[in-house]
């Protein structure tokens, strides 16, 4: 290997490490916000939580926007931002509803199937090719989800339906975010989704409105600020590395969610949640690894 190739490889490794740190911070912020949602979700409707999340998320960007006189909000892809906002608002509303009905660790473990859903959608609707090993990995991962849900062996939780709906809509939002990075910077994408979600989630919440007290409002502000920071750090990570290569770092959320559930809400996931989560992690990691290898092969020049 020449010194030039060594330098390129070192720069690539440094870029990936930076992306990994950004995505880990994003996962920690997202999961921390879920703990606050779980805490306030018994008294405030999930759609109202989604509204305040959007409101305070935009407040996260507001000082920067005022300082720059809103110049970063200029975009030629406003329609794409609007479509993404609807996807993301639906995903947030469904996810917060799930958290009000399902233990945090169980919901988080099932949500780890998101990369599997993205992959399956790409095969079925975008025409991507999948070999036998990829189909086997998808089947194994989905079996892990069934182990968590255990249909027929435990009383079915409607919360799992909202988790799955959130996964589908959230996957669409992430794909749009990655697409928008071709034209807009990460802070611009994060600010637009927060701003556009305010009227969307307000329309969702108006029929369930209840004014929060000071403590609840403080917790809702924390949710919004955490989510605002999480969206920013997520897009910073995706700008530097491929989504598929970063997916395995999302599994850290199961550990964080379990710790929050145990120490704050006295929720301890059963052995089946860990088994199902482990299977999902293994299958998704395999798919992510194969995608990374395929991407490296496609971008390596002939020598």
PASEBA-1860 file (N, C-alpha, C; in nm, 3 decimals):
! residues 303
1> XXXXXXXX> 0.085/-0.120/0.000/0.000/0.000/0.000/0.088/0.124/0.000 ~ 0.064/0.218/-0.093/0.144/0.338/-0.103/0.110/0.434/0.009 ~ 0.202/0.533/0.028/0.178/0.633/0.133/0.053/0.715/0.103 ~ 0.027/0.736/-0.028/-0.094/0.810/-0.066/-0.219/0.734/-0.025 ~ -0.219/0.602/-0.052/-0.334/0.520/-0.013/-0.349/0.515/0.139 ~ -0.236/0.511/0.210/-0.240/0.508/0.356/-0.301/0.636/0.411 ~ -0.266/0.749/0.349/-0.323/0.876/0.393/-0.471/0.883/0.370 ~ -0.515/0.833/0.253/-0.658/0.832/0.222/-0.733/0.744/0.320
9> XXXXXXXX> -0.672/0.626/0.350/-0.738/0.534/0.444/-0.747/0.595/0.583 ~ -0.640/0.662/0.628/-0.642/0.724/0.759/-0.748/0.834/0.766 ~ -0.758/0.914/0.660/-0.859/1.019/0.657/-0.999/0.960/0.659 ~ -1.017/0.848/0.586/-1.147/0.782/0.583/-1.184/0.728/0.721 ~ -1.086/0.669/0.788/-1.111/0.616/0.923/-1.146/0.729/1.020 ~ -1.074/0.841/1.010/-1.101/0.954/1.098/-1.242/1.009/1.073 ~ -1.280/1.015/0.945/-1.415/1.063/0.911/-1.522/0.972/0.971 ~ -1.498/0.841/0.959/-1.598/0.746/1.011/-1.607/0.753/1.164
17> XXXXXXXX> -1.492/0.769/1.230/-1.493/0.781/1.377/-1.572/0.905/1.418 ~ -1.551/1.015/1.346/-1.627/1.136/1.375/-1.776/1.114/1.355 ~ -1.814/1.046/1.247/-1.954/1.015/1.221/-2.012/0.927/1.331 ~ -1.933/0.829/1.374/-1.980/0.739/1.480/-2.007/0.815/1.610 ~ -1.919/0.909/1.643/-1.939/0.988/1.765/-2.065/1.074/1.754 ~ -2.088/1.132/1.636/-2.209/1.212/1.616/-2.335/1.127/1.630 ~ -2.334/1.008/1.571/-2.455/0.924/1.575/-2.478/0.870/1.715 ~ -2.371/0.841/1.789/-2.387/0.795/1.928/-2.450/0.906/2.013
25> XXXXXXXX> -2.404/1.031/1.993/-2.463/1.143/2.065/-2.609/1.160/2.027 ~ -2.639/1.144/1.898/-2.777/1.155/1.852/-2.865/1.049/1.916 ~ -2.818/0.925/1.920/-2.893/0.816/1.981/-2.917/0.844/2.130 ~ -2.814/0.892/2.200/-2.828/0.922/2.343/-2.932/1.032/2.366 ~ -2.931/1.135/2.282/-3.027/1.245/2.297/-3.169/1.197/2.267 ~ -3.185/1.121/2.158/-3.317/1.069/2.125/-3.372/0.983/2.239 ~ -3.289/0.890/2.289/-3.336/0.798/2.391/-3.363/0.870/2.522 ~ -3.280/0.970/2.556/-3.307/1.049/2.674/-3.440/1.123/2.664
33> XXXXXXXX> -3.471/1.173/2.544/-3.599/1.241/2.525/-3.716/1.144/2.543 ~ -3.695/1.018/2.505/-3.801/0.917/2.521/-3.832/0.894/2.669 ~ -3.729/0.904/2.753/-3.752/0.890/2.896/-3.841/1.001/2.949 ~ -3.817/1.125/2.902/-3.904/1.236/2.943/-4.046/1.216/2.891 ~ -4.059/1.167/2.767/-4.192/1.141/2.710/-4.265/1.038/2.793 ~ -4.194/0.934/2.831/-4.255/0.830/2.914/-4.304/0.888/3.047 ~ -4.229/0.984/3.100/-4.266/1.043/3.228/-4.388/1.132/3.221 ~ -4.401/1.207/3.112/-4.512/1.303/3.102/-4.631/1.246/3.025
41> XXXXXXXX> -4.610/1.129/2.960/-4.711/1.074/2.870/-4.837/1.024/2.937 ~ -4.836/1.006/3.069/-4.956/0.960/3.139/-5.058/1.071/3.158 ~ -5.012/1.196/3.151/-5.103/1.308/3.178/-5.122/1.401/3.059 ~ -5.030/1.398/2.962/-5.039/1.482/2.843/-5.050/1.390/2.722 ~ -5.144/1.420/2.632/-5.165/1.335/2.515/-5.039/1.333/2.427 ~ -5.008/1.217/2.369/-4.887/1.206/2.285/-4.882/1.308/2.171 ~ -4.996/1.342/2.111/-4.994/1.439/2.002/-4.959/1.578/2.053 ~ -5.002/1.611/2.174/-4.965/1.739/2.233/-4.816/1.741/2.267
49> XXXXXXXX> -4.765/1.627/2.313/-4.620/1.617/2.337/-4.545/1.640/2.206 ~ -4.596/1.583/2.097/-4.533/1.600/1.966/-4.531/1.748/1.926 ~ -4.640/1.821/1.956/-4.644/1.964/1.924/-4.538/2.041/2.003 ~ -4.533/2.018/2.134/-4.435/2.090/2.214/-4.292/2.048/2.178 ~ -4.276/1.923/2.138/-4.144/1.879/2.091/-4.100/1.960/1.971 ~ -4.191/1.977/1.874/-4.159/2.055/1.755/-4.131/2.200/1.791 ~ -4.213/2.257/1.880/-4.198/2.397/1.919/-4.063/2.422/1.985 ~ -4.027/2.339/2.082/-3.901/2.360/2.152/-3.781/2.314/2.068
57> XXXXXXXX> -3.803/2.222/1.976/-3.696/2.184/1.884/-3.658/2.302/1.796 ~ -3.759/2.375/1.748/-3.729/2.493/1.668/-3.662/2.600/1.753 ~ -3.700/2.609/1.881/-3.635/2.703/1.971/-3.486/2.671/1.985 ~ -3.449/2.543/1.970/-3.309/2.502/1.975/-3.229/2.572/1.864 ~ -3.292/2.589/1.746/-3.224/2.650/1.632/-3.239/2.801/1.627 ~ -3.335/2.856/1.700/-3.371/2.997/1.685/-3.256/3.095/1.712 ~ -3.177/3.079/1.819/-3.066/3.174/1.840/-2.970/3.178/1.721 ~ -2.940/3.062/1.667/-2.851/3.054/1.550/-2.916/3.121/1.430
65> XXXXXXXX> -3.047/3.101/1.409/-3.116/3.160/1.295/-3.124/3.312/1.308 ~ -3.148/3.361/1.430/-3.152/3.506/1.451/-3.015/3.569/1.425 ~ -2.911/3.500/1.468/-2.776/3.551/1.450/-2.738/3.557/1.302 ~ -2.789/3.462/1.225/-2.757/3.456/1.081/-2.867/3.519/0.995 ~ -2.964/3.587/1.061/-3.075/3.654/0.992/-3.153/3.558/0.902 ~ -3.165/3.435/0.947/-3.245/3.332/0.881/-3.194/3.295/0.741 ~ -3.074/3.334/0.706/-3.020/3.300/0.575/-3.010/3.149/0.553 ~ -2.975/3.069/0.657/-2.966/2.924/0.634/-3.100/2.858/0.598
73> XXXXXXXX> -3.212/2.927/0.617/-3.342/2.869/0.585/-3.373/2.875/0.435 ~ -3.287/2.941/0.359/-3.308/2.945/0.215/-3.287/2.806/0.156 ~ -3.384/2.761/0.078/-3.375/2.628/0.019/-3.452/2.626/-0.112 ~ -3.409/2.541/-0.201/-3.481/2.520/-0.328/-3.567/2.394/-0.323 ~ -3.568/2.327/-0.207/-3.638/2.199/-0.195/-3.745/2.204/-0.087 ~ -3.821/2.314/-0.084/-3.920/2.330/0.021/-4.027/2.221/0.016 ~ -4.063/2.176/-0.103/-4.165/2.071/-0.114/-4.116/1.941/-0.049 ~ -3.990/1.910/-0.070/-3.934/1.789/-0.009/-3.930/1.804/0.143
81> XXXXXXXX> -3.895/1.922/0.191/-3.896/1.946/0.335/-4.037/1.928/0.392 ~ -4.139/1.974/0.320/-4.276/1.962/0.367/-4.319/1.816/0.374 ~ -4.288/1.741/0.270/-4.322/1.598/0.270/-4.252/1.526/0.384 ~ -4.125/1.558/0.404/-4.052/1.496/0.514/-4.114/1.532/0.648 ~ -4.159/1.656/0.664/-4.220/1.698/0.790/-4.345/1.617/0.822 ~ -4.425/1.588/0.720/-4.545/1.507/0.743/-4.506/1.365/0.785 ~ -4.407/1.308/0.718/-4.359/1.175/0.757/-4.309/1.176/0.901 ~ -4.228/1.277/0.933/-4.167/1.281/1.066/-4.270/1.309/1.175
89> XXXXXXXX> -4.367/1.397/1.146/-4.471/1.427/1.244/-4.553/1.302/1.273 ~ -4.586/1.226/1.168/-4.659/1.102/1.189/-4.579/1.001/1.268 ~ -4.448/0.993/1.239/-4.362/0.900/1.312/-4.351/0.938/1.459 ~ -4.336/1.068/1.487/-4.324/1.114/1.625/-4.454/1.089/1.701 ~ -4.568/1.122/1.639/-4.696/1.099/1.705/-4.720/0.953/1.736 ~ -4.687/0.866/1.640/-4.705/0.722/1.662/-4.609/0.670/1.770 ~ -4.486/0.719/1.769/-4.386/0.674/1.866/-4.421/0.716/2.008 ~ -4.464/0.841/2.023/-4.502/0.888/2.156/-4.626/0.815/2.207
97> XXXXXXXX> -4.717/0.780/2.116/-4.832/0.699/2.156/-4.786/0.562/2.204 ~ -4.691/0.504/2.133/-4.638/0.373/2.172/-4.573/0.379/2.310 ~ -4.499/0.486/2.337/-4.431/0.499/2.466/-4.529/0.514/2.582 ~ -4.648/0.565/2.553/-4.749/0.579/2.659/-4.820/0.446/2.687 ~ -4.799/0.347/2.599/-4.869/0.219/2.611/-4.777/0.100/2.638 ~ -4.648/0.116/2.612/-4.554/0.005/2.612/-4.431/0.038/2.695 ~ -4.375/-0.057/2.772/-4.249/-0.031/2.844/-4.140/0.020/2.749 ~ -4.058/0.110/2.798/-3.959/0.179/2.715/-3.865/0.081/2.645
105> XXXXXXXX> -3.812/-0.017/2.718/-3.716/-0.110/2.659/-3.782/-0.197/2.551 ~ -3.907/-0.241/2.574/-3.976/-0.323/2.475/-3.998/-0.246/2.346 ~ -4.046/-0.121/2.359/-4.069/-0.038/2.241/-3.938/-0.012/2.167 ~ -3.831/0.015/2.241/-3.701/0.043/2.180/-3.646/-0.080/2.109 ~ -3.660/-0.197/2.171/-3.610/-0.320/2.109/-3.681/-0.347/1.978 ~ -3.813/-0.330/1.977/-3.888/-0.352/1.853/-3.853/-0.249/1.748 ~ -3.825/-0.125/1.792/-3.790/-0.019/1.698/-3.656/-0.044/1.629 ~ -3.576/-0.135/1.682/-3.448/-0.168/1.619/-3.466/-0.236/1.484
113> XXXXXXXX> -3.589/-0.278/1.453/-3.615/-0.339/1.323/-3.620/-0.235/1.210 ~ -3.606/-0.108/1.244/-3.616/-0.003/1.143/-3.525/-0.026/1.021 ~ -3.396/-0.061/1.039/-3.313/-0.086/0.921/-3.364/-0.202/0.837 ~ -3.426/-0.302/0.901/-3.482/-0.414/0.825/-3.598/-0.367/0.739 ~ -3.682/-0.278/0.794/-3.795/-0.226/0.719/-3.747/-0.142/0.602 ~ -3.642/-0.061/0.625/-3.585/0.019/0.517/-3.533/-0.071/0.405 ~ -3.461/-0.176/0.442/-3.407/-0.268/0.344/-3.517/-0.339/0.267 ~ -3.619/-0.386/0.339/-3.730/-0.455/0.274/-3.804/-0.362/0.178
121> XXXXXXXX> -3.823/-0.237/0.220/-3.889/-0.140/0.133/-3.807/-0.111/0.008 ~ -3.675/-0.103/0.023/-3.588/-0.079/-0.092/-3.597/-0.193/-0.192 ~ -3.607/-0.315/-0.143/-3.618/-0.432/-0.231/-3.753/-0.435/-0.301 ~ -3.861/-0.411/-0.225/-3.996/-0.426/-0.280/-4.039/-0.307/-0.366 ~ -3.996/-0.184/-0.329/-4.050/-0.066/-0.396/-3.948/0.011/-0.478 ~ -3.820/-0.005/-0.449/-3.717/0.068/-0.523/-3.640/-0.020/-0.621 ~ -3.674/-0.148/-0.622/-3.612/-0.239/-0.719/-3.471/-0.282/-0.686 ~ -3.425/-0.261/-0.560/-3.292/-0.308/-0.524/-3.287/-0.460/-0.524
129> XXXXXXXX> -3.175/-0.513/-0.564/-3.160/-0.658/-0.571/-3.116/-0.713/-0.435 ~ -3.169/-0.828/-0.402/-3.132/-0.892/-0.275/-3.102/-1.038/-0.301 ~ -2.985/-1.082/-0.259/-2.948/-1.222/-0.272/-3.003/-1.302/-0.154 ~ -2.984/-1.432/-0.163/-3.043/-1.522/-0.064/-2.999/-1.486/0.078 ~ -2.870/-1.454/0.096/-2.821/-1.423/0.231/-2.891/-1.301/0.291 ~ -2.922/-1.205/0.205/-2.990/-1.085/0.252/-3.133/-1.118/0.296 ~ -3.200/-1.202/0.218/-3.337/-1.243/0.254/-3.337/-1.323/0.384 ~ -3.235/-1.408/0.401/-3.226/-1.485/0.525/-3.207/-1.392/0.644
137> XXXXXXXX> -3.119/-1.291/0.629/-3.095/-1.195/0.737/-3.222/-1.118/0.770 ~ -3.298/-1.080/0.667/-3.425/-1.011/0.691/-3.522/-1.100/0.768 ~ -3.531/-1.227/0.725/-3.621/-1.320/0.793/-3.583/-1.342/0.938 ~ -3.451/-1.355/0.963/-3.404/-1.375/1.100/-3.436/-1.252/1.185 ~ -3.412/-1.133/1.130/-3.440/-1.011/1.205/-3.587/-0.997/1.238 ~ -3.673/-1.025/1.143/-3.816/-1.014/1.168/-3.863/-1.120/1.268 ~ -3.795/-1.236/1.270/-3.829/-1.335/1.371/-3.795/-1.284/1.511 ~ -3.689/-1.203/1.519/-3.656/-1.141/1.647/-3.768/-1.048/1.694
145> XXXXXXXX> -3.828/-0.975/1.598/-3.941/-0.888/1.633/-4.058/-0.970/1.684 ~ -4.083/-1.085/1.621/-4.194/-1.171/1.664/-4.169/-1.228/1.804 ~ -4.042/-1.252/1.837/-4.009/-1.300/1.971/-4.045/-1.194/2.075 ~ -4.019/-1.068/2.042/-4.053/-0.958/2.136/-4.204/-0.946/2.151 ~ -4.275/-0.952/2.038/-4.421/-0.937/2.042/-4.488/-1.061/2.098 ~ -4.436/-1.181/2.058/-4.489/-1.310/2.099/-4.641/-1.319/2.082 ~ -4.688/-1.306/1.956/-4.833/-1.314/1.933/-4.888/-1.450/1.975 ~ -4.996/-1.449/2.049/-5.058/-1.573/2.094/-5.005/-1.623/2.227
153> XXXXXXXX> -4.892/-1.567/2.274/-4.833/-1.613/2.399/-4.842/-1.508/2.510 ~ -4.880/-1.387/2.475/-4.902/-1.284/2.574/-5.012/-1.192/2.523 ~ -5.073/-1.116/2.612/-5.178/-1.026/2.570/-5.119/-0.921/2.475 ~ -5.181/-0.906/2.360/-5.126/-0.819/2.256/-5.136/-0.672/2.299 ~ -5.028/-0.599/2.282/-5.026/-0.457/2.316/-5.045/-0.375/2.189 ~ -5.147/-0.289/2.189/-5.169/-0.200/2.074/-5.049/-0.107/2.056 ~ -4.969/-0.092/2.163/-4.850/-0.009/2.152/-4.753/-0.059/2.047 ~ -4.747/-0.192/2.027/-4.658/-0.248/1.926/-4.700/-0.204/1.785
161> XXXXXXXX> -4.831/-0.188/1.762/-4.879/-0.141/1.632/-4.827/0.000/1.605 ~ -4.831/0.084/1.708/-4.782/0.221/1.692/-4.630/0.224/1.674 ~ -4.559/0.130/1.736/-4.414/0.121/1.713/-4.386/0.092/1.567 ~ -4.457/-0.006/1.511/-4.437/-0.045/1.372/-4.473/0.070/1.278 ~ -4.585/0.139/1.306/-4.622/0.255/1.224/-4.515/0.363/1.231 ~ -4.461/0.385/1.350/-4.355/0.484/1.366/-4.230/0.444/1.288 ~ -4.199/0.316/1.288/-4.082/0.268/1.214/-4.097/0.298/1.065 ~ -4.214/0.268/1.010/-4.237/0.287/0.867/-4.226/0.435/0.830
169> XXXXXXXX> -4.295/0.521/0.905/-4.292/0.665/0.876/-4.155/0.725/0.904 ~ -4.091/0.681/1.013/-3.959/0.732/1.047/-3.854/0.694/0.945 ~ -3.866/0.575/0.888/-3.772/0.532/0.784/-3.784/0.623/0.662 ~ -3.907/0.659/0.628/-3.926/0.752/0.517/-3.863/0.887/0.546 ~ -3.878/0.935/0.670/-3.820/1.063/0.708/-3.668/1.061/0.696 ~ -3.607/0.951/0.738/-3.460/0.942/0.732/-3.411/0.939/0.588 ~ -3.485/0.871/0.501/-3.447/0.866/0.359/-3.455/1.005/0.298 ~ -3.561/1.081/0.331/-3.573/1.218/0.281/-3.460/1.305/0.335
177> XXXXXXXX> -3.422/1.286/0.462/-3.314/1.365/0.520/-3.183/1.341/0.446 ~ -3.155/1.215/0.417/-3.033/1.182/0.344/-3.037/1.242/0.203 ~ -3.154/1.238/0.139/-3.171/1.295/0.006/-3.148/1.446/0.007 ~ -3.200/1.514/0.108/-3.189/1.660/0.116/-3.046/1.708/0.137 ~ -2.960/1.621/0.190/-2.821/1.660/0.213/-2.746/1.692/0.085 ~ -2.803/1.656/-0.030/-2.741/1.691/-0.157/-2.748/1.842/-0.183 ~ -2.845/1.910/-0.119/-2.865/2.053/-0.144/-2.852/2.139/-0.019 ~ -2.894/2.088/0.095/-2.899/2.170/0.216/-2.805/2.117/0.324
185> XXXXXXXX> -2.763/2.207/0.413/-2.675/2.170/0.522/-2.757/2.108/0.637 ~ -2.691/2.026/0.722/-2.763/1.960/0.831/-2.845/2.053/0.920 ~ -2.792/2.169/0.964/-2.875/2.256/1.049/-3.000/2.306/0.976 ~ -2.988/2.330/0.847/-3.103/2.376/0.768/-3.212/2.269/0.766 ~ -3.172/2.146/0.745/-3.268/2.035/0.740/-3.337/2.018/0.875 ~ -3.258/2.025/0.983/-3.315/2.011/1.116/-3.410/2.124/1.151 ~ -3.373/2.247/1.116/-3.457/2.363/1.147/-3.588/2.357/1.069 ~ -3.582/2.317/0.943/-3.704/2.312/0.861/-3.801/2.206/0.913
193> XXXXXXXX> -3.751/2.089/0.950/-3.844/1.984/0.996/-3.909/2.026/1.127 ~ -3.834/2.093/1.214/-3.892/2.140/1.341/-3.998/2.246/1.316 ~ -3.967/2.343/1.227/-4.061/2.452/1.199/-4.188/2.401/1.133 ~ -4.174/2.317/1.032/-4.291/2.269/0.957/-4.378/2.175/1.040 ~ -4.317/2.108/1.138/-4.395/2.018/1.222/-4.485/2.093/1.321 ~ -4.455/2.219/1.350/-4.534/2.293/1.448/-4.682/2.300/1.408 ~ -4.716/2.349/1.287/-4.858/2.352/1.251/-4.917/2.213/1.231 ~ -4.837/2.119/1.181/-4.888/1.983/1.158/-4.926/1.918/1.291
201> XXXXXXXX> -4.837/1.922/1.388/-4.865/1.858/1.516/-4.968/1.935/1.597 ~ -4.978/2.067/1.575/-5.083/2.143/1.644/-5.221/2.097/1.599 ~ -5.236/2.075/1.469/-5.363/2.023/1.417/-5.392/1.885/1.473 ~ -5.289/1.804/1.494/-5.308/1.672/1.553/-5.349/1.681/1.700 ~ -5.295/1.783/1.770/-5.310/1.790/1.915/-5.433/1.866/1.962 ~ -5.489/1.953/1.878/-5.591/2.046/1.923/-5.712/1.977/1.986 ~ -5.746/1.859/1.936/-5.863/1.787/1.987/-5.837/1.720/2.122 ~ -5.712/1.713/2.163/-5.675/1.646/2.288/-5.608/1.743/2.386
209> XXXXXXXX> -5.626/1.873/2.365/-5.544/1.972/2.434/-5.573/1.975/2.584 ~ -5.462/1.983/2.660/-5.468/2.008/2.803/-5.345/2.088/2.841 ~ -5.367/2.203/2.906/-5.253/2.289/2.937/-5.161/2.221/3.039 ~ -5.032/2.211/3.009/-4.938/2.149/3.104/-4.907/2.242/3.220 ~ -4.875/2.183/3.337/-4.829/2.266/3.448/-4.680/2.295/3.430 ~ -4.621/2.367/3.527/-4.483/2.413/3.510/-4.384/2.297/3.498 ~ -4.402/2.193/3.580/-4.312/2.078/3.575/-4.325/2.006/3.441 ~ -4.448/1.985/3.398/-4.470/1.919/3.270/-4.413/2.001/3.155
217> XXXXXXXX> -4.430/2.134/3.162/-4.377/2.220/3.056/-4.225/2.214/3.052 ~ -4.162/2.204/3.168/-4.016/2.191/3.174/-3.971/2.060/3.110 ~ -4.043/1.952/3.137/-4.010/1.824/3.077/-4.032/1.826/2.926 ~ -4.139/1.892/2.882/-4.165/1.903/2.739/-4.056/1.985/2.670 ~ -4.009/2.090/2.738/-3.899/2.170/2.683/-3.774/2.083/2.669 ~ -3.748/1.999/2.769/-3.631/1.910/2.762/-3.643/1.814/2.644 ~ -3.764/1.761/2.622/-3.786/1.673/2.508/-3.752/1.744/2.378 ~ -3.807/1.867/2.362/-3.784/1.941/2.240/-3.638/1.975/2.215
225> XXXXXXXX> -3.568/2.018/2.320/-3.427/2.053/2.306/-3.342/1.929/2.276 ~ -3.374/1.818/2.343/-3.302/1.693/2.316/-3.324/1.649/2.171 ~ -3.449/1.656/2.125/-3.480/1.612/1.989/-3.415/1.705/1.886 ~ -3.418/1.836/1.913/-3.352/1.930/1.823/-3.203/1.899/1.808 ~ -3.137/1.875/1.921/-2.996/1.837/1.916/-2.973/1.703/1.849 ~ -3.067/1.609/1.869/-3.053/1.476/1.809/-3.064/1.482/1.658 ~ -3.158/1.562/1.606/-3.172/1.575/1.461/-3.048/1.639/1.399 ~ -2.994/1.740/1.466/-2.875/1.806/1.415/-2.757/1.710/1.410
233> XXXXXXXX> -2.731/1.639/1.519/-2.616/1.548/1.523/-2.637/1.429/1.429 ~ -2.763/1.386/1.408/-2.789/1.277/1.313/-2.753/1.318/1.171 ~ -2.795/1.438/1.131/-2.764/1.481/0.994/-2.616/1.509/0.977 ~ -2.548/1.555/1.083/-2.402/1.572/1.076/-2.333/1.439/1.052 ~ -2.384/1.333/1.117/-2.328/1.200/1.097/-2.354/1.150/0.956 ~ -2.478/1.167/0.908/-2.514/1.117/0.775/-2.444/1.193/0.663 ~ -2.404/1.316/0.690/-2.334/1.394/0.589/-2.194/1.337/0.564 ~ -2.137/1.272/0.666/-2.000/1.223/0.656/-1.990/1.075/0.620
241> XXXXXXXX> -2.094/0.997/0.649/-2.087/0.853/0.625/-2.223/0.802/0.579 ~ -2.222/0.682/0.519/-2.345/0.622/0.471/-2.433/0.578/0.588 ~ -2.565/0.584/0.565/-2.661/0.546/0.667/-2.641/0.401/0.710 ~ -2.621/0.312/0.611/-2.609/0.169/0.642/-2.489/0.139/0.729 ~ -2.379/0.213/0.710/-2.259/0.190/0.790/-2.277/0.234/0.935 ~ -2.368/0.330/0.957/-2.387/0.384/1.093/-2.499/0.315/1.169 ~ -2.579/0.233/1.100/-2.694/0.171/1.165/-2.661/0.092/1.292 ~ -2.551/0.013/1.295/-2.524/-0.065/1.416/-2.512/0.019/1.543
249> XXXXXXXX> -2.474/0.147/1.531/-2.462/0.231/1.651/-2.597/0.263/1.712 ~ -2.705/0.246/1.635/-2.838/0.270/1.690/-2.874/0.169/1.798 ~ -2.802/0.057/1.803/-2.835/-0.047/1.901/-2.801/-0.005/2.043 ~ -2.719/0.099/2.056/-2.686/0.151/2.189/-2.812/0.198/2.260 ~ -2.914/0.235/2.183/-3.036/0.289/2.245/-3.106/0.185/2.331 ~ -3.091/0.056/2.299/-3.155/-0.048/2.382/-3.095/-0.048/2.522 ~ -2.962/-0.032/2.530/-2.896/-0.028/2.661/-2.939/0.096/2.738 ~ -2.939/0.212/2.671/-2.977/0.336/2.738/-3.122/0.330/2.783
257> XXXXXXXX> -3.211/0.279/2.694/-3.353/0.271/2.728/-3.376/0.177/2.846 ~ -3.303/0.067/2.850/-3.317/-0.028/2.960/-3.275/0.036/3.092 ~ -3.165/0.110/3.091/-3.118/0.177/3.212/-3.219/0.283/3.260 ~ -3.273/0.361/3.164/-3.373/0.462/3.202/-3.498/0.394/3.257 ~ -3.544/0.289/3.187/-3.663/0.219/3.232/-3.647/0.157/3.370 ~ -3.529/0.104/3.397/-3.505/0.037/3.525/-3.492/0.137/3.640 ~ -3.409/0.240/3.620/-3.379/0.331/3.732/-3.488/0.437/3.752 ~ -3.558/0.474/3.647/-3.659/0.580/3.659/-3.800/0.524/3.675
265> XXXXXXXX> -3.833/0.420/3.598/-3.970/0.370/3.596/-3.986/0.229/3.652 ~ -3.875/0.173/3.706/-3.878/0.037/3.763/-3.930/-0.066/3.662 ~ -3.894/-0.048/3.536/-3.931/-0.142/3.429/-3.810/-0.228/3.396 ~ -3.827/-0.358/3.402/-3.719/-0.450/3.369/-3.766/-0.542/3.257 ~ -3.704/-0.532/3.138/-3.747/-0.617/3.026/-3.722/-0.765/3.057 ~ -3.811/-0.851/3.006/-3.794/-0.994/3.031/-3.689/-1.052/2.936 ~ -3.658/-1.177/2.955/-3.553/-1.243/2.878/-3.584/-1.247/2.730 ~ -3.715/-1.253/2.695/-3.752/-1.261/2.554/-3.724/-1.129/2.481
273> XXXXXXXX> -3.735/-1.019/2.551/-3.700/-0.890/2.489/-3.552/-0.886/2.455 ~ -3.469/-0.936/2.546/-3.325/-0.939/2.520/-3.290/-1.036/2.407 ~ -3.355/-1.152/2.405/-3.328/-1.249/2.298/-3.371/-1.191/2.163 ~ -3.494/-1.139/2.157/-3.541/-1.080/2.032/-3.456/-0.963/1.988 ~ -3.419/-0.876/2.083/-3.334/-0.763/2.051/-3.197/-0.806/2.000 ~ -3.142/-0.911/2.062/-3.012/-0.963/2.017/-3.018/-1.016/1.876 ~ -3.126/-1.087/1.842/-3.142/-1.140/1.706/-3.154/-1.027/1.605 ~ -3.232/-0.924/1.641/-3.247/-0.809/1.551/-3.113/-0.740/1.530
281> XXXXXXXX> -3.037/-0.721/1.639/-2.905/-0.658/1.630/-2.813/-0.737/1.538 ~ -2.811/-0.871/1.553/-2.722/-0.955/1.472/-2.759/-0.946/1.324 ~ -2.889/-0.957/1.293/-2.930/-0.957/1.153/-2.909/-0.820/1.088 ~ -2.940/-0.714/1.162/-2.923/-0.579/1.107/-2.775/-0.546/1.089 ~ -2.692/-0.589/1.182/-2.548/-0.567/1.169/-2.493/-0.639/1.046 ~ -2.545/-0.758/1.021/-2.500/-0.833/0.902/-2.535/-0.758/0.774 ~ -2.662/-0.709/0.768/-2.704/-0.636/0.649/-2.622/-0.508/0.633 ~ -2.600/-0.436/0.743/-2.522/-0.312/0.736/-2.380/-0.341/0.690
289> XXXXXXXX> -2.323/-0.451/0.739/-2.188/-0.488/0.699/-2.180/-0.522/0.551 ~ -2.279/-0.595/0.502/-2.282/-0.630/0.361/-2.296/-0.506/0.274 ~ -2.381/-0.409/0.319/-2.399/-0.286/0.244/-2.268/-0.206/0.240 ~ -2.197/-0.204/0.353/-2.071/-0.130/0.359/-1.967/-0.192/0.265 ~ -1.962/-0.327/0.265/-1.868/-0.397/0.177/-1.902/-0.371/0.031 ~ -2.032/-0.379/-0.001/-2.076/-0.356/-0.138/-2.042/-0.215/-0.183 ~ -2.064/-0.116/-0.091/-2.032/0.022/-0.124/-1.884/0.043/-0.148 ~ -1.801/-0.025/-0.067/-1.655/-0.013/-0.083/-1.610/-0.072/-0.215
297> XXXXXXX> -1.670/-0.187/-0.254/-1.635/-0.251/-0.380/-1.674/-0.164/-0.498 ~ -1.794/-0.101/-0.489/-1.841/-0.018/-0.598/-1.759/0.108/-0.617 ~ -1.700/0.161/-0.508/-1.627/0.288/-0.517/-1.476/0.270/-0.531 ~ -1.427/0.145/-0.521/-1.284/0.120/-0.535/-1.244/0.121/-0.681 ~ -1.148/0.206/-0.722/-1.109/0.212/-0.863/-1.029/0.089/-0.904 ~ -1.036/0.057/-1.033/-0.957/-0.056/-1.085/-0.811/-0.018/-1.086 ~ -0.727/-0.113/-1.047/-0.583/-0.085/-1.041/-0.511/-0.164/-1.149
END
